[in-house]
Amino acid sequence: MNNMDNLGSYDHVEYIQGHHFSDKELRRYCDLRMSSAQENADFIEQQIYTGKTGLDICEIGGGNGKLLYCLEKRNLLKHGVNYEVSNSRCLLASRFADLLSCYRVENRNQNFLEDKTREDEFDCIIMVDIVLQIIAPLYDLAEEETFRWVAKALKKHGYLYLEIIDYSYLMKQIEKEGVLRIWEEFPQADPFEYCLQKMSLDQDHNLVNEKCFIQRDSNARDYFKNVIHSYTPEQLEHILDKNGFSVTVYPCCRTSGEQQDEYMSGHTYRILARKK
């Protein structure tokens, strides 16, 4: 298995927002992104935060930093580290930090697996928005090395918080039809108006998701590709148990305005794994 190009998929994501938005446009876009992170912030506050002191939290693939900034705004965060391989998203995270007056989050523009693991550093490690499912197909040992890194970096009884999508139904549809195509329309504050998704399967039975984005005020287009590994909650629970975690699975249905097409609805899960 070799899908290292996943690391470059987000190279230019949110480049327009970070470089060309006016202050007014940036504020509107920031509000939109912060709103989309509230449900995950609610979950962390309700299920992980003890109410005694701020948490040391690491987010892997945290993009523009919206979730960590939400946690800081709620005074749940003592110190945050955001690992993000996309330079454009890290630059936007810095603009968000200035806009929101957030100073407790350190944005690291690097692959977390290439950073030295600090033992017992974090109370919680976050991988939402199917980040684990993008890491796992990178190479044969990527999943194993990820959980080894996480287990070492977490404090005793620390939490790993994952958000996954079980694509089983979608993949069965692709097996029947060969390729699926789905249109998506974005909110007014987004610089892109539409996206056409083209979905297929590779030889390792991973989901290949290719997206063509159409800009709102021009005919300009951007291309994006991810190779995604699909887990069922039961499969992931078994893997985490072998790696020294106790696991609770929470079925999830988003209500924050993030559009989901018919194939994705009802297949999102939150996985809360506690280090034994």
Sequence and secondary structure as in RCSB ss.txt:
>XXXX:A:sequence
MNNMDNLGSYDHVEYIQGHHFSDKELRRYCDLRMSSAQENADFIEQQIYTGKTGLDICEIGGGNGKLLYCLEKRN
LLKHGVNYEVSNSRCLLASRFADLLSCYRVENRNQNFLEDKTREDEFDCIIMVDIVLQIIAPLYDLAEEETFRWV
AKALKKHGYLYLEIIDYSYLMKQIEKEGVLRIWEEFPQADPFEYCLQKMSLDQDHNLVNEKCFIQRDSNARDYFK
NVIHSYTPEQLEHILDKNGFSVTVYPCCRTSGEQQDEYMSGHTYRILARKK
>XXXX:A:secstr
 B GGGGGTTTTTTHHHHHH  HHHHHHHHHHHHHHTHHHHHHHHHHT  SSS EEEEEET TT HHHHHHHHTT
 EEEEEEE   HHHHHHHHHHHHHHT  SEEEE S GGGS   TT EEEEEE TTHHHHHTTSBTTHHHHHHHHH
HHHEEEEEEEEEEEE  HHHHHHHHHHS EEEEEE  TTSSEEEEEEEEEE TTS EEEEEEEEETTSS EEEEE
EEE    HHHHHHHHHHTTEEEEEEEE   SS    TTTTT EEEEEEEE 
